[in-house]
Structures are given as C-alpha cells and as structure tokens.
Amino acid sequence: MLPVTPNFSEAQDFSPISIGDHVVRAIGVGADRSKKDHGHIYLKWNLEVMDGPEATKTVNLITMTEGKGAGILKNFLEMLNPSFNGGEFDAHKYLNRPFIAVIGHKPSDKNPDQMFAEVKNFKPLPTLPVSAPSFQGDVP
C-alpha cells in the first residue's frame, strides 16, 4: 500500500487553450536555429491570453526569419507596427502589444490522442471609429 494525499490547491490547468479568437500579448521571445529548414533562425514568441476564463494560459508562435516561412513574421510585425518596412528590428519592442490570436488544435506528434493549441492566424484588435459614442455613467 502507498497512501498519498495530494494537495491540488495550486495546480494549474494544462489543458490547451480553446479553439477560437483570443486577445493575447507576447510576454517573451527567443531565437533558435531550426534543425530543419537549412538551419535558419526562428523566433519563438510566448503568447499569453489576456482575459476571460483562460487568462494567463500560454501558447507559442514560431516565426521563421528567412525562407518561405518568413512571410508569417513579416505579417506579424506589420500587424503590430503598421510602419514596419523590413530590415532589422528589436523583437523585445513587440512584447506586451495586444492582438487577436486565432487558436486551433493539433495532435501531438508522439501521442495523437493528446491535443495541443496552436496559433492558426492573428489579427489586430478592432478599433473604434472616431465617432463612436463614449460610455457615460457609473462603472458597475
């Protein structure tokens, strides 16, 4: 017999982020060299859900810095900074900028029964028109 009394009071929920649109922000970014793709450098963005019941859950976005896949990085940078026109940039300046990540699920390579969240697409937060009415009254 092996009696065990676990304490799950601080246990985190490691289930994947639900499928759909989520407001996120990049909370970290690192660079590494791909084992595939001719050893090209890629950026691994750590994205955090900002609101709702899944707030603080994270998912990674991988963006290649060269080759065919570099178009994803270009689109990502232009979305967060419309004046980006190519060339060298400081990846850390793109942290903490909110946007919408479109999340999907994919099976694990090692265990097809286990699903992981992945970023299928991203888009800017909608902006309100200048003529939008402002809120008046007490905040609940």
SEZA-537824 format. One record per residue (C-alpha): residue number from 0; x negated, y negated, z; residue in three letters. Coordinates in steps of 0.02 Angstrom, whole numbers, plus 50000, padded with zeros to 5 digits. Each point is the difference from the previous one (the first is absolute). Layout:
<atoms>
<atom NUM <X Y Z> 'ALA'>
...
</atoms>
This chain:
<atoms>
<atom 0 <50000 50000 50000> 'MET'>
<atom 1 <49941 49824 49958> 'LEU'>
<atom 2 <50118 49870 50076> 'PRO'>
<atom 3 <49980 49828 49921> 'VAL'>
<atom 4 <50092 49839 50042> 'THR'>
<atom 5 <49972 49875 49858> 'PRO'>
<atom 6 <50028 49814 50021> 'ASN'>
<atom 7 <50071 49929 49838> 'PHE'>
<atom 8 <50038 49828 50071> 'SER'>
<atom 9 <49867 49919 49888> 'GLU'>
<atom 10 <50013 50117 49851> 'ALA'>
<atom 11 <50007 49916 49831> 'GLN'>
<atom 12 <50115 50050 49858> 'ASP'>
<atom 13 <49891 50067 49860> 'PHE'>
<atom 14 <50141 50034 49878> 'SER'>
<atom 15 <49975 49912 49832> 'PRO'>
<atom 16 <50076 49829 49969> 'ILE'>
<atom 17 <50171 50020 49922> 'SER'>
<atom 18 <50023 49984 49813> 'ILE'>
<atom 19 <50047 49824 49941> 'GLY'>
<atom 20 <49947 49819 50013> 'ASP'>
<atom 21 <49907 49945 50157> 'HIS'>
<atom 22 <49926 49832 50050> 'VAL'>
<atom 23 <49816 50036 50035> 'VAL'>
<atom 24 <49834 49912 50020> 'ARG'>
<atom 25 <49823 50060 49977> 'ALA'>
<atom 26 <49918 50014 50171> 'ILE'>
<atom 27 <49836 50071 49938> 'GLY'>
<atom 28 <49900 50035 49843> 'VAL'>
<atom 29 <49844 50100 49966> 'GLY'>
<atom 30 <49899 50052 49849> 'ALA'>
<atom 31 <49939 50172 49951> 'ASP'>
<atom 32 <49934 50090 49847> 'ARG'>
<atom 33 <50114 50121 49909> 'SER'>
<atom 34 <49947 50181 49985> 'LYS'>
<atom 35 <50097 50000 49837> 'LYS'>
<atom 36 <50012 49856 49876> 'ASP'>
<atom 37 <49812 49994 49968> 'HIS'>
<atom 38 <49962 49944 50178> 'GLY'>
<atom 39 <50089 49834 49979> 'HIS'>
<atom 40 <50031 49896 50155> 'ILE'>
<atom 41 <50177 49992 50069> 'TYR'>
<atom 42 <50084 49898 50135> 'LEU'>
<atom 43 <50106 50086 50131> 'LYS'>
<atom 44 <50129 49878 50070> 'TRP'>
<atom 45 <50082 50047 50165> 'ASN'>
<atom 46 <50179 49934 49992> 'LEU'>
<atom 47 <50111 49979 50154> 'GLU'>
<atom 48 <50190 49991 49998> 'VAL'>
<atom 49 <50048 49833 50078> 'MET'>
<atom 50 <50181 50022 50053> 'ASP'>
<atom 51 <50143 50119 50031> 'GLY'>
<atom 52 <49998 50169 50086> 'PRO'>
<atom 53 <49838 50049 49912> 'GLU'>
<atom 54 <49902 49844 50051> 'ALA'>
<atom 55 <49815 50037 50031> 'THR'>
<atom 56 <50000 50159 49894> 'LYS'>
<atom 57 <49861 49997 49871> 'THR'>
<atom 58 <49966 50061 49824> 'VAL'>
<atom 59 <49847 49981 49889> 'ASN'>
<atom 60 <49989 49921 49828> 'LEU'>
<atom 61 <49850 50050 49894> 'ILE'>
<atom 62 <49945 49878 49864> 'THR'>
<atom 63 <49856 50034 49879> 'MET'>
<atom 64 <49881 49855 49965> 'THR'>
<atom 65 <49957 50056 49823> 'GLU'>
<atom 66 <50063 50115 49864> 'GLY'>
<atom 67 <50181 50025 49946> 'LYS'>
<atom 68 <50065 49999 50179> 'GLY'>
<atom 69 <49930 49825 50034> 'ALA'>
<atom 70 <50161 49928 49928> 'GLY'>
<atom 71 <50088 50047 50162> 'ILE'>
<atom 72 <49875 49895 50098> 'LEU'>
<atom 73 <50021 49855 49878> 'LYS'>
<atom 74 <50190 50006 50018> 'ASN'>
<atom 75 <49985 50012 50190> 'PHE'>
<atom 76 <49884 49850 50014> 'LEU'>
<atom 77 <50105 49894 49879> 'GLU'>
<atom 78 <50157 50043 50098> 'MET'>
<atom 79 <49922 49940 50164> 'LEU'>
<atom 80 <49909 49853 49920> 'ASN'>
<atom 81 <50078 49939 49836> 'PRO'>
<atom 82 <49848 49889 49966> 'SER'>
<atom 83 <49881 50151 50000> 'PHE'>
<atom 84 <49915 50003 49830> 'ASN'>
<atom 85 <49878 50145 50016> 'GLY'>
<atom 86 <49822 50005 50059> 'GLY'>
<atom 87 <49929 50022 50174> 'GLU'>
<atom 88 <50118 49983 50148> 'PHE'>
<atom 89 <49996 50024 50189> 'ASP'>
<atom 90 <50115 50146 50037> 'ALA'>
<atom 91 <50018 49945 50181> 'HIS'>
<atom 92 <50089 49842 49943> 'LYS'>
<atom 93 <50141 50111 49937> 'TYR'>
<atom 94 <50037 50072 50172> 'LEU'>
<atom 95 <50158 49955 50097> 'ASN'>
<atom 96 <50094 49937 49846> 'ARG'>
<atom 97 <50175 50077 50002> 'PRO'>
<atom 98 <50072 50083 49845> 'PHE'>
<atom 99 <50117 50142 49956> 'ILE'>
<atom 100 <49931 50175 49977> 'ALA'>
<atom 101 <50108 50126 49908> 'VAL'>
<atom 102 <49971 50163 50094> 'ILE'>
<atom 103 <50021 50174 49930> 'GLY'>
<atom 104 <49952 50172 50064> 'HIS'>
<atom 105 <49877 50126 49930> 'LYS'>
<atom 106 <49957 50175 50060> 'PRO'>
<atom 107 <49835 50036 50085> 'SER'>
<atom 108 <49869 50080 49889> 'ASP'>
<atom 109 <49965 50131 50134> 'LYS'>
<atom 110 <50178 50029 50059> 'ASN'>
<atom 111 <50138 49964 49873> 'PRO'>
<atom 112 <50132 50010 50138> 'ASP'>
<atom 113 <49923 49848 50086> 'GLN'>
<atom 114 <50044 49830 49925> 'MET'>
<atom 115 <49898 49841 50006> 'PHE'>
<atom 116 <50052 49821 49966> 'ALA'>
<atom 117 <49920 49913 49852> 'GLU'>
<atom 118 <50014 49826 49925> 'VAL'>
<atom 119 <50088 50020 49832> 'LYS'>
<atom 120 <50005 49814 49962> 'ASN'>
<atom 121 <49993 49830 50083> 'PHE'>
<atom 122 <50084 49833 49973> 'LYS'>
<atom 123 <49999 49827 50078> 'PRO'>
<atom 124 <50123 49949 50132> 'LEU'>
<atom 125 <50148 49911 49924> 'PRO'>
<atom 126 <49995 49812 50017> 'THR'>
<atom 127 <50149 49893 50039> 'LEU'>
<atom 128 <50047 49865 49875> 'PRO'>
<atom 129 <49962 49823 50055> 'VAL'>
<atom 130 <50186 49963 50004> 'SER'>
<atom 131 <50039 50146 50116> 'ALA'>
<atom 132 <50106 49949 50149> 'PRO'>
<atom 133 <49908 49996 50165> 'SER'>
<atom 134 <50061 50087 50157> 'PHE'>
<atom 135 <50089 49887 50122> 'GLN'>
<atom 136 <50049 50051 50174> 'GLY'>
<atom 137 <49937 50095 50148> 'ASP'>
<atom 138 <49884 50148 49978> 'VAL'>
<atom 139 <50084 50153 50075> 'PRO'>
</atoms>
